[in-house]
Amino acid sequence: MGSTRYAALLRGINVGGRNKITMADLRAAFSEAGFGGVSTYIQSGNVAFESGRRRASLESDIETLLADRLQSPPVVVVRSHAEMRAIVEEAPADFVARTVDHHRDVVFLKQPLTADRALEVIQVRDGVDEVWPGPGVVYFTRVSAERTRSMMNRIVGKPEYRLMTIRNWATTSQMLSILDGMG
């Protein structure tokens, strides 16, 4: 069985002095666990890697791998190269077009949470926030000048948040570029 390229998106590391891990240590942990081509992007837990392991077990494998290195285990969402390509290429045109005056985020969802269910719990403020469902994600924009009025921060208080991690559009696009450049 050949290797597949993946992005692991970790939530809950290097935030507010908690769960601190250097990117060198994170890369080493992935490499020691047998993952190939490991690279990281910025300090917030974005890891590109290759693996021949079953896709279904990767999230729990990585959570277990990091559990003894961190104070509390991070939420890990894994997407294959093909899935990341779909997330970027299938982004709604209205979301992509909001380049000047909006903050754009991608809410990555961990199974069993679906985009439809996430849209039931994500609140929006008219004239500030907009959301669209996507392939295993929710696209979320908010007017930059009104971001303090945005409902985005309310996601954190929802029980479903334990099955989410959020990346801005630039990081999401960059992770696809990193996966494209591997191998």
Helices and strands as residue ranges (DSSP letters): E 4-11, H 23-32, E 36-41, E 46-51, H 55-67, E 75-80, H 81-89, H 93-97, E 102-109, H 115-121, E 129-134, E 137-143, G 144-149, G 152-157, G 159-163, E 164-168, H 169-181
